[in-house]
Amino acid sequence: MGGAEFRLLGPVEIWSGGRSLGPSTAQQRSVLAMLLLHPGRTVPLDRLVEAVWGQEPPPSARNAIQGYVSRLRRVLAGVPDAELATSPPGYRLDLDPLRVDLYLSRHLVERARAAGQDEAGALLRRALDLWSGPPLAGVAGEWLRETFGGPLEEERLAAVEERIAADLRLGLCREPLAELPVLIGEHPLRERLAYLLMAALHQDGRRAAALEAYRDARRRLVDGLGIEPGGELQELHQRILREEPEAEPPAAPATGGPVEGPVEGPVEGRAGATVPAEVPAAVASFTGRAEEVARVSAALAGDGPGAVRICQISGIGGVGKSSLAIHVAHALAGHYPDGQLYVDLHGASPQVAPVDPVEALGRFLRSLGVAGSAVPTDLEEAAGRFRSLTVGRRMLVILDNARDAAQVRPLLPGSPTCAVLITSRRMLTSFDGATQVSLDVLPDGDALALLGGIVGDGRIAAEPAAAADVVRLCGGLPLALCLAAARLRARPSWQVSALAGRLASAHRRLDELRADDRGLRASFQAGYQDLKSDADGVAAARMFRLLGLLDGPDLGLPAAAALAGLPEEGAQRLLDLLVDARLVQERAPDRYNLHDLLRLFARERAAEEESEPARRQAVERVLHHHLATARTAIEMLKPAYTWRNEVGPSSLTRPGLALETNEDLRAWVDAEEDNLLAAVGQTRGTPAAGLGVALAVTFAVPLYSTGRWRGLLALSEAALRAAEHTAEPFDEAVVLGDLGWAHVCVGNQIVGIAHMNRSLAIHRRLGNKRRAAALLDHLGIAYRGAGRFDEAADHHRQAIELMDDRYGQGAILTHLGLVYQRAGRFAEAVEAGVRSVAILEETGAAIDVVIALANLAEAYRLAGDPGRAVAHHREALARYRAAGHGGDYVEAESLWGLGQALSESGECDEARRLWRRSAAILHGLGLISAEERHSIDNDDVPAVPQVIQRML
């Protein structure tokens, strides 16, 4: 009886000669399935008991397993090259894995990935043809299906996606178009299926349907999970919008390898020689990480370049380094038939001393058969014996939780047939040729899947918003998510929203994220204490504590130096230590941030170890640094606005950045907008509230000048809350004026008018004529936006009469001219524009002259003189660019106006080019949507962008 097949991908059975040989009972099928899932490996008796009865076996379970094994042996008696052997502490089924449909399917998928595109589809079809139904059908109970069924089904679905992608690469889209809607109906939140449907529709020439498929996918993700589509899906959407040729679907990450829940204990090879199999059981909740799994697997599998292969996984505590390493180690078990050695080196374990290298070598040597009395106690001798025993053997060594390179180096085998997988919070860079995999937190989709995998998808689906809150409050950190899920699983009566409510309190969050003997605080504390081993480490620990005091998303090196009261060179040395210890992340050169939960821990340590004056002074040093930079920005952008520098202290304790070019200024605003908003908000109700208001009042100018009006609105709202605690009417008046102006910029004219009227009343009460004139001018702009042109013109004329400054009068005349344009009084608009340009030219306000010239050009266009309009627009743009400006709202508006004038002069092609350039700038600033930009790019005479209509 030859050619027997062993089936797991459907009913569990042995098939030969066109008929099934059994097994005949569900219990026997469970035992057979567990053995087939681990061919050639010993499955302990306890695991076989678990496979049949789950967590509640009967007292006679072990005896029953022996009976099932006996009956299986009778079934296998006539099957050649398949032996069910007793192998303490359990049983082992020796056979060629490729006779098992699961392993044959994986083999075919791997061949497809390595094959050319003409052959890949056929190989994938052969792999999928091996599936005859839901995997592990007919087994006893639910444990096997719950433990292994999900990962197996994921493999099948991934293979289906790869086969569809292979078809599309060959230009075959008809079959995918028929099956993809069905698959999406079964898996509505699977982004790769949506990607493939969009690609197929685009390939079939159905562009509108492809765009609709994206909208449907986005709606499903937002409604179902509260998240936006991933980067690949968004990128394809943009390519279709731009009508670019369809790109090849990206290759799916490898998903094969042993399924979750592998056996524990030693494994015997077929020759009977015992080899170590020390990898701990895989984490049942392991989720996502497809890209990282592929990178680590690629680094460790295959033949090395004449040296031992080394891969290191690094990342902050709790990010899942060990789980990933164990997952990959099980997946690669077949590549290392001579065994897998594992040791937890306790480099960052709470209250556990790091393992001495000689102790770890002793464990390895005993695992390799060296008698205890013969194990060397000298480190060099033990390391040499270990290297000798591993020569020529295909082994994987897992060094988990390493402290540093010195602990790891003696544990490395010397043979190129071996590979080493290291996990450590620190990135160990001294091993030449090592592959470094830095692990980040989980994306939202994977984090939600992790929660659902532990507490049940039903509970997550019932409260998607609350589940998304839990993910956000855990910062995507796998350990935090597992601890949160453990709380929910232990309390079936809790709603997810109850846990989210508990986690919402920053003061309680670390207390809530603990279960049994595991907790985030203990994990963080281990790394923090390890840092304080020398004087530099003690200083770095202080820097870490102070970093926890700031609410912003990140900070630059100069701000960090201000925080610690150090020169930049000294601060950088300490930050490097913190980055190496994975307590701080360096997201870009000289820009640093803390994970939200590490920030809470750092703030706790600061409250315990730093005095209140020390904490307050540290934050104030950062505010002084930012305020100094913002004042420099005003001097660059709007010298006439330097009166704002009178808000806040006249002398500052820390210097700001040296902004020398407009590129420097834009880069600073890009980097610090969110940080300064957070800094202002953080001062509310504190002695630093006046500093917060001063920072908002100065930073408002570069925000407005670069077209960041939503940011200006948020900043002004935060500043108003801070101003409530300063008892300074002038501060409140300035902030109210900025808040009103921000509302006008985003289209809320009526709200803006109310705020500015309150500001105007305070300035009049304080006798601030110039500030009152400026408010009257801004009110005129607001009334113009509301379509109330007579009131607008009246407010501008009042402002001119009150303004005792020539620059101010010239700027107000520019705005009065715009009112005349909107009211259809074009001759008066031209007159006001000419006067405005002349006054501003004499005051030397270069940027304001540019704006006045552009507005005068528009007045000429409306008055029926497109030639003069073109000339003035070109002059405005030339001056603006010569001053080093560009890429902002002012340039975008000028380009649009020049395009309109050229279009009316008959130069339509040039006009369309300018409109597209304007749209690109506005979209880059977030001022128009992708749809509005697409319309502008494709219409012969597009509508004026809404943002420009609002500001004119």
C-alpha positions, 0 to 999 in steps of 0.5 A: 500500500504505497502513496498514502496521503495525510490530510489536515486541510479538511477532514482529518484522515489518511487516504490511500488507493482512492479510499480513506483509511480513517481514523474512525473516531473524533478522538483518534482524529484529534491525536492524529492531527496533533502528530501530523501538525508536528511531523518527526517531533515528539508530542508530549502526552499532556499535549495529546490530552489537551488536543482531545479534551482541551483544558478539562480532561477526564481522569482516565485521559492518559490511558485513553490516549494510549488506546487511541495511539494503539488503534492508530498504529493498526491503521498505519501498519500497512502504510510504508515509511510512516511509523508512530513511535513511542518517544518519552515523554510522548509519541512521534510520527515519523514520515516525510512532511510532504506527504501531509497536505499542509506541508505540501501546500506550504512547499508549493506556496514557497516554490511559487514565491521563488518562481517566475510569474508565468509559473507562480499561479499554477503552483498556487492553484495546486496548493489551494486544490489541496484544501477540501474544506475547513481545516481539522474537520472531524476532530473532538472538541473545540481546542484544536480548531480554536488553537490551530484553525485560525492560523491555518485559515489565514494561510489559505486566505493569504495563498488565495490573495497571492494567486489572485495577485499572480493572475493580475500580474499576467493581465488576467482580471476576469476570474479575480473580478468574479471571486473578490466581491465574494471574498470581501463579503466574507472578510470585509475588513481585510485590506489586501482583498480591497487592494486586489479588487481595486487593482483588478478593476483598474486593470479592466479599465473600470476606473470609477468602479475602482475608486468606488471600491476604495470608498467602500473599503474605507467606509468599512474600516472606519465604521468597523474599526475606527481606522483609516486605510493603510498606506498601500491602499491609499497609495493605490487610490492616489495612483488611480486618481492620477490615472497612472498605469496600474502597478503590480500588486505587492507580494504578500508577506510569508505566512507559512511555518508551523502553526501556533501552539507547538509542542514543548520538550525535546525532539528526537530525529529519525535516527534516534539521536536526541537534539535540543528543542528548547523554544518556549511555546508560542504565544497564542495571541501573536498577531500581525508582524508579517513584515518583521516575520519575513525579515527575521526569517530571511535573515536566519534561513538559507545558507550564510556567507561563511559566517554564523548568521545573526539577527537581532530584534530590538525595541522598548520593553513590552513591544513583543520582541520575545513573542516575535523571536519565539514565533519565528523560531517555531516557523524555522524549526525545519531549517534546523534539524539539529536543534534549537537552544534557548536561554532567557538572559534576563537582561531587563527582567524585574528583580532578576539578575542577568544570567552570567554567560558561563551559566548560560553556556553550562545550560547549552552544553548540558543540552548538547549531552555534556555530563554535568561534571564535565561542564567547564566552569571557566568562561573561555573554556566553556565557550570553546567547548560550545563552539566545538560541539556546534561545528557542522550542526544546523542549529538555531540559538535564541538569546532572549532578553540580552543585556549587552554585547558582552553578555552575548558574545561568548554564547555565539557558535562559530559554525556558518551552519548555525544561526543566532536570534537575539532580543534586547532592548538595546540595539547591539551594533558590534556584531558585523553582518548582523541583521537589525530588526527594530520593533515598533508598536502595532498599527491600529488594525493589528492591535484591535485584532490582538485584543479580539484574539484574547477577549473574543471578536464579538466583544470588540465588534460590539463596542468598536469605539471603546476598543479603539480607545483602549488601543490608543490608550495602550499606545499600540504596545503589545504587552499593554494590550495583552494586560488590558485584554487579560483584565477584560477576559477575567471580568466577563461582565465588564464592557470594553468602555468600562476598561477604556474609562479606567485607562483614560485617567493618566494617573491610574493607567499604569496601575490598571495595566497589570495582571497577576505578576505582570505589569508595565511599571515593573517592566519599565522600572527594570530598564530605568534602574539598569540605566543608573549604573554609572555617573552618565547613566544617572544623568541620563536617568534625570534627562528621562524623568524631565522628558516625561514632564512635556506633553508634546509628541516629540522634541528637538535636541535644542529643546531637550538641552533647554529642558535639562539646563545643559549645552546641546553636546551634553544633552545629546550624549545623554539622549544617545544613552536613552536611545540605546536603552530604548527608553527614548526613540530617535524618530529623525536625526536630533528629534526624540520622543517617548512612548505615551506609557513610558512618558507616564512612567517618566512623569511618575519618576519625576514626581518622586525624584525631582522637587516641584521647583526643579520640575517647574524650572525645567518646563519654563526653560523649554518655554523660554527656548520656544518663545525666543525662537518665535520672536526671531520668526516674527522679526523675519516674517513681519517686523511690524508685528514685533509689538507682540514680543512685548507680551511675556518676559522681556529677557529670556533664560534660554536662546532660541534657534538661529533661523537664517532662511525661510526654509529654516523657518518653515522647517521649524514650524513643521517640526514644532507646531504640535509641540508648541500647541501642547506646551501652551495647553500645558501651562493652563492653571500653572504659574507658567500661564503667562509664558504660555500666552506669550508663546501663543501670541508670537507663534500665531504669526508664523502659523498664519503666514504659512497657511496653518489656520486650523493650527492657529485656531487650536493654538488660540483656543489653548491660549485663551484657556491659559489667559484665564489665569494671567489676570492680564487684560491685554493678554486676553485681548490679543488672544481673543483677537487671534482666536477671532481671526483664526475662525475667520480664516477657516470660514467661521466669520460670525464666530470670529466677529464675536471674538474680535468685538470682545477684543476690540472692546478691551483694547478701547478700554485700555486705550490701545489705539493701534491695536484697536485699529488692527481689530477694526481692520480684521473685522472688516475682513470678516464682514467681507467674508460674510458678504456684508460689504458696506459694514466691511468698508466702514470698518476699514475706513474707521481703521485707517482714521485710527491708525497712526502708522503708515505701514498699517494704513497701507495694509488696511488699504489693501483690504479695503481694495478687496472689499471694493472688488467683491462689491463690484466697485472695480475702479475704486478697487484699483485706486485703493490698490495703487495707493496701498502699493505706494505706501507699503513701498515707502515703508519697506514692507517687502512681503506686504508689497507682494500681497498688495501687488497681487491684490491690485493685479486682481483688481485690474483683471476684474476691471477688464485689464488682463494685461496689467493683471498679468504684469502685476501678478508676475512682479508679485511672484518674482519679488516673493521668490526673490525674498526666499519665499514660496511653497505657501498659501501666498504663492498658491493664491498668486499663482491662481490669480495669474492663471485667471489673468492669463486665461482671460488673455487667451493663454489657456495652457499656461493658465492650466499649468499654474492652476495645477501648481497652485492646487499642489501647494494648497493640497500639500498644506492641507487646505484642499482635499484630494478630490478638489485637487483632482477636479482642478487637475482635470478641468479645463477651467476649474472653479476657484478653490474654496479656500481662496474664495473665502480669503478674497 
